[in-house]
Amino acid sequence: MLNLFESFSDSEIDTYKNDNFNLLNEFYKISCNFGDFHGENNTEYGQITIINEISFLIPPKCKFFNKNVIEIKKFLPESEKFDFIVIDPPWKCRYIKRLKKTFDQKSYNMMTNDEISNISLRNYTHKSSIVIIWATNSETHENFIKNSLLEKWDLKQIGIWHWIKVDKTGDTFCSFEGNKKPYEKIFIATHFKNDVKDIIEKEISIVSQSSSIHSHKPQLLSK
């Protein structure tokens, strides 16, 4: 396997790791309490804007909302339909529970499976929509997605991808056989009335280093 870090010395790698750790701490200091806000960028270019004294890079041609997703119907009309939806729910997770006890700034509020299923996502899809659902490595959560959530959102599974996490040498952090897995599953779904075959690749493995920022995901699509 190709080692992307072989051109760096150990001291350089340590320096980059320390710099990354310091940036991570600064990120957590400012990332917890932005408050509610929303807006729109109608231009063809990304825009930097300041909200609550924090700078944000807003992509071109987009609307953005930083609000409680359970109340989505209050700020996003159901006439808005989306071709592609990516959702990374804050699943109940023992790691985050432990983190809350030791460093509350680095934690976040989690949602129960019932709360996640109550997100009115079905109102924003059409017959050809593709929905991507990130899932933690929990048999309970996976069974919930397959046996309950997809039906609640008028979806059906058409594929499953894997994000395999590796270290700087390209090796996985742990064994595939243990309780802790070196990967996350990505469920690919579409509207249950969509009969088109081969809409999207059914099985893909994305191999990359995991970010120091919890829940920071790799790029799913390439040009």
C-alpha positions as CSV (number, residue, x, y, z in Angstrom):
1,M,0.0,0.0,0.0
2,L,1.3,3.5,-0.9
3,N,2.5,5.5,2.1
4,L,1.5,9.1,1.5
5,F,3.8,10.3,4.4
6,E,7.0,8.6,3.4
7,S,8.5,11.9,2.2
8,F,8.2,13.4,5.6
9,S,10.6,12.9,8.5
10,D,9.4,11.8,12.0
11,S,10.1,15.3,13.4
12,E,8.1,16.9,10.6
13,I,5.2,14.5,11.2
14,D,5.3,15.3,14.9
15,T,5.2,19.0,14.2
16,Y,2.2,18.6,11.9
17,K,0.4,16.6,14.5
18,N,1.1,19.2,17.2
19,D,-0.1,22.0,14.9
20,N,-3.2,20.0,14.0
21,F,-3.9,19.4,17.7
22,N,-3.6,23.1,18.5
23,L,-5.9,24.0,15.6
24,L,-8.3,21.3,16.8
25,N,-8.5,22.9,20.3
26,E,-9.1,26.3,18.8
27,F,-11.8,24.8,16.6
28,Y,-13.6,23.4,19.6
29,K,-13.4,26.7,21.5
30,I,-15.5,28.4,18.8
31,S,-17.6,25.6,17.4
32,C,-20.1,24.8,20.2
33,N,-22.4,27.8,20.6
34,F,-23.0,29.6,17.3
35,G,-26.7,30.2,18.0
36,D,-29.4,30.0,15.3
37,F,-28.7,31.6,12.0
38,H,-29.5,31.1,8.3
39,G,-28.8,32.8,5.0
40,E,-28.2,32.4,1.2
41,N,-25.4,32.8,-1.3
42,N,-26.9,33.4,-4.8
43,T,-23.5,34.1,-6.5
44,E,-21.4,31.9,-8.6
45,Y,-18.5,32.0,-6.1
46,G,-17.8,31.1,-2.5
47,Q,-18.2,33.9,-0.1
48,I,-16.6,34.5,3.3
49,T,-19.0,36.0,5.8
50,I,-18.9,36.8,9.5
51,I,-21.7,35.5,11.7
52,N,-21.6,36.0,15.5
53,E,-17.9,37.1,15.2
54,I,-17.0,33.8,13.4
55,S,-15.9,33.6,9.8
56,F,-17.6,31.1,7.5
57,L,-16.9,30.1,4.0
58,I,-20.3,29.8,2.2
59,P,-20.4,27.7,-1.0
60,P,-21.8,29.2,-4.2
61,K,-25.5,28.9,-5.0
62,C,-26.6,27.6,-1.6
63,K,-28.9,28.2,1.3
64,F,-27.7,27.4,4.8
65,F,-29.4,26.9,8.2
66,N,-27.9,26.4,11.6
67,K,-31.0,25.4,13.5
68,N,-32.7,22.4,15.2
69,V,-33.3,19.8,12.5
70,I,-36.4,18.5,14.3
71,E,-38.0,21.9,13.5
72,I,-37.0,21.8,9.8
73,K,-40.6,22.4,8.6
74,K,-40.6,25.8,10.3
75,F,-37.7,27.2,8.2
76,L,-37.6,25.0,5.0
77,P,-40.8,24.7,3.0
78,E,-41.9,21.3,1.9
79,S,-42.0,22.5,-1.7
80,E,-38.2,22.3,-1.6
81,K,-37.2,18.9,-3.0
82,F,-33.6,17.6,-3.2
83,D,-31.8,15.3,-5.6
84,F,-29.1,14.4,-3.2
85,I,-29.2,14.4,0.6
86,V,-26.4,13.5,3.0
87,I,-27.3,13.0,6.7
88,D,-24.8,12.2,9.5
89,P,-27.1,11.8,12.6
90,P,-25.6,12.4,16.1
91,W,-26.2,8.7,17.1
92,K,-26.1,7.7,20.7
93,C,-22.5,6.8,21.2
94,R,-20.5,5.6,24.3
95,Y,-17.4,7.6,23.2
96,I,-19.3,10.9,23.2
97,K,-20.9,10.0,26.6
98,R,-17.4,9.5,28.0
99,L,-16.2,12.7,26.3
100,K,-19.0,14.7,28.0
101,K,-17.7,13.7,31.4
102,T,-14.1,14.7,30.7
103,F,-14.3,17.6,28.2
104,D,-17.7,18.9,27.6
105,Q,-16.5,21.4,24.9
106,K,-15.5,18.5,22.6
107,S,-18.8,16.7,23.0
108,Y,-22.2,17.3,21.4
109,N,-25.9,16.5,22.0
110,M,-26.9,13.1,20.7
111,M,-30.3,12.0,19.4
112,T,-32.2,8.8,20.1
113,N,-33.2,6.6,17.2
114,D,-36.8,7.8,17.7
115,E,-35.8,11.4,17.5
116,I,-33.8,10.7,14.3
117,S,-36.8,8.9,12.7
118,N,-39.0,12.0,13.5
119,I,-36.9,14.2,11.2
120,S,-39.3,14.9,8.4
121,L,-36.8,14.0,5.6
122,R,-39.5,12.3,3.5
123,N,-41.0,15.7,2.8
124,Y,-37.9,16.8,1.0
125,T,-37.3,13.9,-1.4
126,H,-38.8,13.1,-4.8
127,K,-38.9,9.8,-6.7
128,S,-35.3,10.0,-7.9
129,S,-33.7,11.3,-4.8
130,I,-30.5,9.7,-3.5
131,V,-30.0,9.7,0.3
132,I,-26.7,9.0,2.0
133,I,-26.8,7.9,5.7
134,W,-23.6,7.7,7.8
135,A,-23.9,5.1,10.5
136,T,-21.7,4.3,13.5
137,N,-20.5,0.8,14.1
138,S,-23.5,-0.4,16.1
139,E,-25.6,-3.4,15.3
140,T,-28.5,-1.7,17.0
141,H,-28.2,1.4,14.8
142,E,-27.7,-0.6,11.6
143,N,-30.8,-2.7,12.3
144,F,-32.7,0.4,13.1
145,I,-31.8,1.9,9.7
146,K,-32.6,-1.3,7.8
147,N,-35.8,-2.3,9.6
148,S,-37.4,1.1,10.6
149,L,-35.7,4.3,9.5
150,L,-35.7,3.7,5.7
151,E,-39.4,2.8,5.7
152,K,-40.3,5.8,7.9
153,W,-38.5,8.1,5.3
154,D,-40.1,6.3,2.3
155,L,-36.7,5.0,1.2
156,K,-35.2,1.7,0.2
157,Q,-31.5,0.6,0.5
158,I,-29.7,0.2,-2.8
159,G,-26.1,-0.1,-1.6
160,I,-23.7,0.2,1.2
161,W,-20.2,1.8,1.2
162,H,-17.4,1.6,3.8
163,W,-15.0,4.2,5.0
164,I,-11.9,2.4,6.1
165,K,-9.7,4.4,8.5
166,V,-6.0,4.1,8.3
167,D,-2.9,5.6,10.0
168,K,0.0,7.4,8.4
169,T,1.5,4.1,7.2
170,G,-1.7,3.0,5.6
171,D,-2.5,0.3,8.2
172,T,-5.9,0.1,9.9
173,F,-6.0,1.3,13.5
174,C,-7.4,-2.0,14.7
175,S,-8.4,-5.5,13.6
176,F,-11.5,-6.1,11.5
177,E,-12.3,-9.0,13.8
178,G,-12.5,-7.2,17.1
179,N,-15.5,-5.4,18.7
180,K,-14.1,-2.0,17.6
181,K,-14.0,-1.8,13.8
182,P,-11.6,0.3,11.7
183,Y,-14.5,1.5,9.4
184,E,-17.8,3.2,9.2
185,K,-20.8,2.1,7.1
186,I,-22.5,4.5,4.6
187,F,-26.0,3.4,3.6
188,I,-27.1,4.4,0.1
189,A,-30.9,4.7,-0.4
190,T,-33.4,6.1,-2.8
191,H,-37.2,6.6,-2.8
192,F,-39.0,3.3,-2.6
193,K,-40.8,4.1,-5.9
194,N,-37.6,4.6,-7.8
195,D,-37.3,1.5,-10.1
196,V,-34.2,2.7,-12.0
197,K,-31.4,0.2,-11.7
198,D,-27.7,1.0,-11.3
199,I,-28.3,4.5,-10.1
200,I,-25.1,4.6,-8.1
201,E,-22.3,2.3,-7.2
202,K,-23.6,-0.3,-4.7
203,E,-20.3,-1.1,-3.1
204,I,-17.4,1.3,-2.6
205,S,-14.6,1.4,-0.1
206,I,-13.1,4.8,0.8
207,V,-9.7,4.5,2.4
208,S,-8.3,7.5,4.2
209,Q,-6.8,8.8,7.4
210,S,-9.4,9.9,9.9
211,S,-9.5,13.6,10.9
212,S,-8.6,14.7,14.4
213,I,-12.0,16.5,14.4
214,H,-14.6,14.1,15.6
215,S,-17.2,13.2,12.9
216,H,-15.2,15.0,10.1
217,K,-15.9,12.8,7.1
218,P,-13.9,12.2,3.9
219,Q,-15.0,13.4,0.4
220,L,-17.6,11.0,-1.0
221,L,-17.6,12.1,-4.6
222,S,-14.7,12.9,-6.9
223,K,-14.7,15.0,-10.1
